[in-house]
Structure formats: structure tokens, C-alpha cells
Amino acid sequence: MLILVLFVPVMLYLSAVSQNSSAISTIQNNYVYLHNLQKSQIETGHPAIYYNGSIIYLEYTNGTFEPPSNLTIVGILYLSSTGIWENITTFKYPLVISQGESLQLPSYTNGHPIIIVTSLGNLFFLTPGSAIGPYGISGKGGVEILAQIYTNGAVYSVSTNVTTNIYGNSFKNYTVPTEFPNITGTFEATVPMYVYYENSKGQIITGVFHNWAILGKASVNSTNTQGIRVTLEGFPVVLIANYTELIQQETICIESTDSNVPITVNLDGQNYTVEGNTQLTVPAGYINFTVYTYQFNDTSNESNGVIYHYVYEDTTYNGKTYTQFSMILFIPPNPSTTPTIYVKYQNNFNYYEVEISAIYKSYKGLPPPGSVVFVLFLNGTVYDYGNSYWIIGGKYIICPTGVFLENELINYGPVEYQYSYSNGTTFTYYFPDLPAYVIINQPMEIIIYYNYNMQYYPLQGD
């Protein structure tokens, strides 16, 4: 009895310990299985991960997993310039990836290695331009073409043109990044020698072609020429056109035509003053050129009564004319002659100095000082007599005012117009043949002669 009493509890205890150890082992084995399964899925493209230095691309390139499995990201770290791995806090974790998408990283991480941390404890380390898994958009094959510029401090993804016969014998232009799903066979692709990246401040980084990087399985004829021949082998492939930063300096000339007044232009975010013909040193390649001076007055002849007004017309460079204020121009490295940018202005109107006077012809005497104000209307604008004005050249309706002096019961009105121009020409008109307009096309004096034209007398009677 004593043995039985002691044996039963011991057996129950040993059984419970065994069951608990089995449960713990099952949980551990299940975690290891899921951990390894996720790693296998990523490596086989479910999803494949590609990092270009500023954007993380996640694409489901393997169709064997049905339904698609989720990838839960609980953290993304980058290697800072101090050598410390720091968490990128701009995302709201966890990030559940269930379909192809891209994650734009903050600018301060550009060009830095990163680590993606998953909910199953996997750590995926990527450097700019690297990928895990067959990055593409189709499990049966396909091509994605990208372009990026490498600098000392960052990697920039750029949009440019690629010419390819990927869909047949004819070559067509496409804008990268671009995708071609379910493509097999052989094709050719060519990218430009130069590309550029423009940041939010308007500054331009020019890249010169360096080589092709091939992510995936494909045969190519060369990786160091702009044109490449690719033979696909049934797997998704990413073709990356790599460019290095062009840092060569060149001298350019900016010429402001039709005026010697200084103007302001902006090159890659920096203002410059240009007067006549001005030479500047700028980076070779693409530049962001903006005209800041839209219009101005040329006062060089102001002492002679003329102010010239100019308005921006266009910019001409390398045989092409631009009517907009801002444009992207290409300055070639080692040019045979100094590149010249012509900024053209048009003299659309002038201001002329016009003196306006009134003279009174009256044997009854002049009106008492301060008793009346004589004014002249030109196109509805009031001008006081006895002053000079700067008036835009043109044809104006002229309307002098008449005056009634109540204390003398006399009405004064214009009886003579005299237009005296700076070239020595004078035109005189008399009442009642007074013109309705005046032409202002040079400095001049307008004189209005007044006389009393009516006098009132009181009627007397019984």
C-alpha cells in the first residue's frame, strides 16, 4: 500500500513533466520551421527584396505559394555614419507586406546598408544595389530595368529612357524604371550616356554610364557598354544601369540680348547676376537653368525723357528655343567651343515724359488762385496741370475739364490744343475742331489753352 501510494503521484508528476517538455519542444520546433520557411520564401521570391539605396522594392516573383504569404516587418535599421545601427522610425511598425510594393526610405539613410527585421526573427542585410531572391514581377520570367547614380554619399534612383526591342524586332522607347512580365528569349536594350537626378532644391546631379548590374539569371554579351544583349533563362531578372557622378567643371557664357540692364538667373539653386555677356563655371552635364528676371525698366535714357520696358521672350541654347522660364540644359564635357546661353528680352513698350500745362486766354482776367483745379483726362486717368508724368506710349482719348466760376458767372472751356514733341514737331488745334485723342510716342508737352466761352447775366424785371 505504501509503495502504491508513493508510486502514483510520482508517475503523475513524471507524466506532466514529459508533456510540458514535449509542448515546449513542439513550440520551439514550430518556430524554427516558420523561421526557416520565411527565409526560404524570401530567397525564392515570395517576396523578393531589392534595395537600390533609397527605396526597398518587394515583389512576389514566385507563384508557387498559394495564397501569398505575408511578410511582417517589425523594424528597419540603417548603418549610420557613426557606425551604429539605428532604427528608421518614420514607419509605423509592424509593416504587413501581402503584395508587391515599395518603401521609400528617408533621405538621411540614402546609400547606407540596411537590415530588415521580421516578426519571425529573420534579419535580412542589404547594401545599395543588392537583392535577396529573384527580383522581378513574374514567377515564369520577366525583366525589370532600373537606373541609378552612385555618388560618394548616396545612391539615387533616376528616371531615364531605355530603347529596346524586347517585344519584337522594332525598337521602342520606355521610361525606366519599367517592367516587362513573362518575357523570354533574347533582346537588346540601350540607355543614354548621361542621366540626371534633381533634388527638392533644384540642384542637379549628373551621372555618366558606368556598367550594368545583373540581378538574377541571364546571359549578357557585355556589362560595360550602354547597349546590352540579354538572353533570359526562364527566371526573373533585374537589369540596373549604373552611373557614376560627373564632377567635371566647364565654363559657359550667358548673354542677355537686347538690353544692358543686369538680370538674375539661377543655376542649380544659386543666383547669378548677368549683364551683357557673362562667363560662369558650372559642373558639366545637366544643369537646372531658371530666368528670375521676367521684366524690367531700362532707365539709361531717362534724362532724355524715355524709359524702355522689356519683357522676357525666350532662351536659346544649342539651337533650341525655350519660351518657359525654367529648363534643364546639358553642358557637354570638353566642348570644342564655349557653350552660350542666350536670354532674350523684347522691348514691348516705353514710358515717355509728358509735361501737361494749362494757359488761360481771358481779357476778364485769370481765375482767383485756389478757386479751381484744372485737370486733364487721358483714357479716364486724371492728370493735374502744371506737372510732368511718365506715361506709356500709345493713343489716348483726351478730355480737358471745363470750369464754371460762380462768383463771376463765367464758364471757362478749352479753345486750343498744342502738342509739342521732342523731335521739334508741333501740332496746334483750335475750337471747335479739337481732336478727341492724342498720340504719345516720344517725350512731349501738352498745352491746353482756356478762355471764357460763356458769361451769365442776371435778368431784372418788375
C-alpha positions in Angstrom: 0.0 0.0 0.0 2.8 2.4 0.9 4.5 1.7 -2.4 1.3 2.3 -4.4 0.6 5.5 -2.5 4.0 6.8 -3.4 4.2 5.4 -6.9 1.0 7.0 -8.3 1.9 10.7 -7.6 5.5 10.1 -8.9 4.1 8.7 -12.1 1.7 11.6 -12.5 4.5 14.1 -11.9 6.8 12.4 -14.4 4.0 12.4 -17.0 3.3 16.1 -16.5 7.0 16.9 -16.9 7.2 14.9 -20.0 4.1 16.5 -21.5 5.4 20.0 -20.7 8.8 19.3 -22.2 7.0 17.9 -25.3 4.9 21.1 -25.6 7.9 23.4 -25.3 9.8 21.3 -27.9 6.8 21.5 -30.2 6.7 25.3 -29.9 10.4 25.6 -30.5 10.3 23.3 -33.5 7.4 25.1 -34.9 9.2 28.5 -34.5 12.3 27.1 -36.2 10.2 25.7 -39.0 8.4 29.0 -39.6 11.7 31.0 -39.3 13.4 28.8 -41.9 10.3 28.7 -44.1 10.2 32.5 -44.2 13.8 32.6 -45.2 13.2 30.1 -47.9 10.2 32.1 -49.2 12.2 35.3 -49.4 15.1 33.5 -51.2 12.7 32.1 -53.8 10.9 35.3 -54.4 7.9 35.4 -52.1 8.5 38.3 -51.8 11.9 39.0 -53.3 13.6 42.1 -51.9 15.6 44.6 -53.8 17.3 47.8 -52.3 18.6 50.5 -54.6 20.0 52.8 -51.9 16.9 54.8 -51.2 13.9 52.5 -51.9 13.1 49.0 -50.8 11.3 47.1 -53.6 9.3 44.0 -52.5 7.9 41.8 -55.3 6.1 38.4 -55.3 8.1 36.8 -58.1 7.3 33.1 -57.3 3.8 31.8 -58.0 4.2 28.5 -56.1 2.8 29.9 -52.8 -1.0 29.9 -52.7 -2.3 32.0 -51.2 0.5 34.5 -50.9 2.2 34.5 -47.6 2.6 37.7 -45.6 5.9 39.2 -44.6 5.7 41.2 -41.3 8.4 43.7 -40.8 8.9 44.8 -37.2 11.9 47.1 -37.8 14.3 48.5 -40.4 17.7 49.7 -39.3 20.4 51.6 -41.2 24.1 51.8 -40.6 24.7 55.5 -39.6 27.9 57.4 -40.4 29.0 56.9 -36.8 29.0 53.1 -37.3 25.9 52.4 -35.2 22.8 50.6 -36.4 19.9 52.9 -35.8 16.2 52.2 -36.3 14.3 54.0 -39.0 11.3 55.5 -37.1 9.4 57.0 -40.0 7.4 53.8 -40.5 4.5 52.7 -38.3 5.5 49.1 -37.4 4.6 46.4 -37.9 4.5 46.6 -41.7 2.5 43.7 -43.1 3.5 43.0 -46.8 1.0 41.0 -48.7 1.5 42.3 -52.2 4.2 43.9 -54.2 5.1 47.4 -53.0 7.9 49.8 -52.4 9.1 51.5 -49.2 10.7 55.0 -49.7 13.3 55.5 -47.0 14.1 58.9 -45.5 16.8 60.8 -47.3 19.3 60.6 -44.4 19.6 56.8 -45.0 20.4 57.1 -48.7 23.3 54.9 -49.7 23.6 53.3 -46.3 23.4 49.5 -45.7 20.1 48.4 -44.0 18.8 45.4 -42.0 15.2 44.3 -42.3 13.9 42.6 -39.1 10.9 40.3 -39.4 8.4 39.1 -36.8 9.9 35.6 -37.1 13.4 36.8 -36.1 14.9 36.8 -39.6 17.5 39.6 -40.3 17.9 40.5 -44.0 21.0 42.5 -44.6 21.1 44.6 -47.9 23.6 47.1 -49.3 22.6 49.5 -52.1 22.1 47.7 -55.3 21.7 44.2 -53.7 18.7 41.8 -53.7 17.5 38.7 -51.9 15.6 36.4 -54.1 14.8 36.6 -57.8 13.6 40.2 -58.0 11.2 40.6 -60.9 7.4 40.7 -61.5 6.7 37.2 -62.8 7.4 33.8 -61.5 7.9 32.4 -65.0 10.4 35.1 -66.0 10.4 38.7 -66.8 12.6 41.8 -66.7 12.7 45.0 -64.7 15.1 47.7 -65.9 16.3 50.4 -63.4 18.9 53.2 -63.4 20.8 54.8 -60.6 23.6 57.2 -59.9 26.3 56.3 -57.4 27.9 59.2 -55.5 30.3 59.3 -52.6 27.5 59.7 -50.1 24.4 58.2 -51.7 22.7 56.3 -54.4 19.9 58.0 -56.5 17.3 56.2 -58.5 16.7 58.1 -61.7 14.1 58.2 -64.5 15.5 58.0 -67.9 14.9 56.4 -71.4 15.7 52.9 -72.5 15.4 51.8 -76.1 14.7 48.1 -76.5 13.2 45.5 -78.9 12.0 43.4 -76.0 8.6 42.9 -77.6 9.8 42.2 -81.1 12.0 43.3 -83.9 11.2 47.1 -83.7 12.9 49.2 -81.1 10.8 51.4 -78.9 11.5 53.9 -76.1 10.4 53.2 -72.5 10.8 55.2 -69.3 12.7 53.4 -66.5 12.0 52.0 -64.0 9.9 49.8 -66.2 8.7 46.2 -66.1 8.2 43.5 -68.7 6.4 40.5 -67.3 6.5 36.9 -68.7 9.3 37.8 -71.2 11.6 35.1 -72.5 14.2 34.9 -75.3 16.8 37.4 -76.4 16.5 41.2 -76.7 18.7 44.3 -76.7 18.5 47.4 -74.6 20.3 50.7 -74.7 20.4 53.6 -72.2 21.8 57.1 -72.6 25.4 58.1 -71.8 24.2 60.7 -69.3 21.3 60.9 -66.9 20.4 63.3 -64.0 18.8 63.5 -60.6 17.1 66.7 -59.4 16.6 67.2 -55.6 14.0 69.3 -53.9 16.2 72.4 -54.0 16.6 72.2 -57.8 20.2 71.0 -57.7 21.2 68.6 -60.4 23.5 65.5 -60.1 24.6 64.2 -63.5 25.6 60.6 -63.9 27.8 59.1 -66.7 27.2 55.5 -67.7 29.5 53.0 -65.8 28.1 49.5 -66.2 25.2 47.1 -66.0 24.4 45.1 -62.9 22.5 41.9 -63.4 20.3 40.6 -60.6 19.0 37.1 -61.4 19.9 34.5 -64.0 20.5 35.7 -67.6 23.3 35.7 -70.2 24.6 39.1 -71.4 27.1 40.0 -74.1 28.7 42.8 -72.0 28.1 44.8 -68.9 30.3 47.9 -69.6 28.6 49.2 -72.7 25.4 51.3 -73.0 23.9 48.8 -75.3 23.4 45.2 -73.9 22.2 42.0 -75.4 20.3 39.8 -72.9 19.3 36.2 -73.2 16.8 35.2 -70.5 16.9 31.7 -69.0 13.4 31.4 -67.5 14.0 33.3 -64.4 13.1 36.9 -63.3 15.9 39.3 -63.9 16.6 42.9 -62.9 18.9 45.0 -65.1 20.4 48.0 -63.4 22.1 50.7 -65.4 24.7 52.1 -63.0 26.0 55.6 -63.4 28.8 57.5 -61.6 28.6 61.1 -60.7 30.1 63.6 -63.3 32.1 66.2 -61.3 34.0 67.9 -64.2 33.7 71.7 -64.4 33.2 73.7 -67.6 32.9 77.4 -68.5 29.7 78.6 -70.1 28.7 82.0 -71.3 25.3 83.6 -70.6 24.3 86.5 -72.8 21.4 88.9 -72.2 20.3 90.2 -75.5 18.6 93.5 -76.4 19.5 95.3 -73.2 22.4 96.1 -71.0 20.4 96.0 -67.8 21.6 93.4 -65.3 19.3 90.3 -65.0 19.2 87.5 -62.4 19.4 83.8 -63.4 19.5 80.7 -61.2 21.8 77.7 -61.9 21.2 74.6 -59.8 19.7 76.6 -56.9 22.3 79.5 -56.9 21.5 83.0 -58.2 23.8 84.8 -60.6 23.8 88.4 -61.9 24.2 88.6 -65.7 24.9 91.9 -67.6 25.5 91.7 -71.3 27.9 88.8 -71.7 28.9 86.9 -68.5 31.0 83.8 -68.1 30.4 81.3 -65.3 32.0 78.0 -64.2 29.5 75.2 -63.7 29.5 71.4 -63.4 29.5 69.6 -66.7 26.3 67.7 -67.6 22.8 68.7 -66.9 22.0 72.0 -65.2 18.8 73.5 -63.9 18.6 76.9 -65.6 15.9 79.4 -64.5 15.4 83.0 -65.5 14.3 85.0 -62.5 14.0 88.5 -64.2 10.7 88.4 -66.0 10.6 92.1 -66.9 12.5 95.3 -66.2 12.9 99.0 -67.0 15.9 100.3 -68.8 16.5 103.9 -67.5 19.7 104.6 -69.4 17.9 107.2 -71.5 15.7 108.6 -68.7 17.4 112.0 -68.8 16.1 112.4 -72.4 12.6 111.6 -71.4 12.4 107.8 -72.3 12.3 104.7 -70.1 12.3 101.4 -72.0 10.3 98.5 -70.7 11.5 94.9 -71.5 9.8 91.6 -71.0 11.3 88.1 -71.2 10.8 86.5 -74.6 12.8 83.2 -74.7 16.1 81.4 -74.0 18.1 79.8 -76.8 20.7 77.2 -76.3 22.4 74.7 -78.7 20.0 75.7 -81.5 16.8 75.1 -79.4 14.5 77.8 -78.2 12.7 77.7 -74.8 9.8 80.0 -74.0 9.4 78.9 -70.4 11.3 80.4 -67.5 12.9 77.2 -66.3 14.6 74.4 -68.3 17.1 71.6 -68.0 20.1 72.1 -70.2 23.1 69.8 -71.0 26.6 71.2 -70.8 28.9 68.7 -72.6 32.2 67.7 -71.0 35.2 69.1 -73.0 33.2 71.1 -75.5 35.1 72.4 -78.6 33.7 75.9 -78.1 32.3 77.7 -75.0 28.6 76.9 -74.7 26.5 80.0 -74.8 23.0 80.5 -73.3 21.1 83.4 -74.9 18.4 85.1 -72.8 16.3 87.3 -75.0 14.1 90.2 -73.9 11.7 92.2 -76.0 11.1 95.9 -75.8 7.3 95.8 -75.5 6.6 99.4 -74.6 8.2 102.7 -73.4 7.4 105.3 -70.8 7.6 108.9 -72.1 7.9 112.0 -70.0 4.9 114.2 -70.7 4.5 117.7 -69.4 0.9 118.9 -69.1 0.2 122.7 -68.9 -2.8 125.0 -69.0 -2.8 128.6 -70.2 -5.7 131.0 -69.9 -6.7 133.4 -72.7 -9.0 135.8 -70.9 -9.4 139.6 -71.0 -11.6 139.1 -68.0 -8.6 138.0 -66.0 -7.4 134.7 -64.6 -9.5 132.8 -62.1 -8.7 133.5 -58.5 -5.8 131.4 -57.2 -7.1 128.2 -55.5 -10.6 128.7 -56.7 -10.5 125.9 -59.3 -8.4 122.9 -60.2 -7.9 122.2 -63.9 -7.3 118.5 -64.8 -6.8 116.5 -68.0 -8.3 113.1 -68.6 -6.3 110.6 -70.7 -8.2 107.3 -71.1 -10.0 108.0 -67.8 -6.8 108.7 -65.8 -6.6 112.2 -64.1 -3.5 114.3 -64.6 -3.1 117.7 -62.9 -1.9 120.6 -64.9 1.5 122.0 -64.1 3.2 118.6 -63.7 5.3 116.1 -65.6 4.3 112.4 -65.9 5.8 109.2 -67.2 3.1 107.8 -69.5 3.2 104.6 -71.5 3.3 105.3 -75.2 0.0 104.9 -77.1 -3.1 106.5 -78.3 -5.1 108.3 -75.6 -8.6 109.8 -75.5 -8.1 113.4 -74.3 -10.7 115.2 -72.3 -9.8 118.5 -70.6 -12.3 119.7 -67.9 -14.2 122.9 -68.2 -14.7 125.3 -65.2 -17.6 127.4 -64.1 -16.8 130.4 -61.8 -19.9 131.0 -59.8 -18.7 134.3 -58.3 -18.2 135.8 -61.8 -20.8 133.7 -63.6 -18.3 132.7 -66.2 -17.7 129.3 -67.8 -14.2 128.5 -69.0 -13.5 125.9 -71.6 -10.7 124.6 -73.8 -10.2 126.6 -77.0 -6.9 125.4 -78.2 -4.7 122.2 -78.0 -1.0 122.3 -78.6 1.1 119.1 -78.9 4.8 119.8 -78.9 7.0 116.7 -79.5 10.7 116.2 -78.6 11.6 115.9 -82.3 10.6 119.5 -82.9 7.2 118.8 -84.4 4.2 120.9 -83.0 0.6 120.4 -83.8 -2.0 123.1 -82.9 -5.8 122.6 -83.0 -8.5 125.3 -82.5 -12.0 125.2 -81.2 -14.3 123.8 -82.5 -12.0 121.4 -84.4 -10.4 120.0 -81.3 -9.2 116.3 -81.6 -10.6 113.5 -79.4 -7.2 111.8 -78.9 -3.5 112.4 -78.5 -0.7 110.1 -79.7 2.2 109.7 -77.2 5.2 108.1 -78.9 8.0 110.4 -77.6 8.7 112.9 -74.9 6.3 115.8 -75.4 4.4 118.7 -73.9 0.6 119.0 -73.9 -0.7 122.6 -73.6 -4.4 123.3 -73.2 -5.5 126.9 -73.7 -8.6 128.1 -71.9 -10.9 131.0 -72.5 -14.2 132.0 -71.2 -16.9 130.8 -73.6 -20.0 131.9 -71.8 -20.9 134.5 -69.3 -24.2 134.7 -67.4 -26.1 138.0 -66.6 -29.0 138.3 -64.1 -32.3 139.1 -65.5 -34.0 142.2 -64.0 -37.7 142.9 -64.2 -40.6 144.2 -62.3 
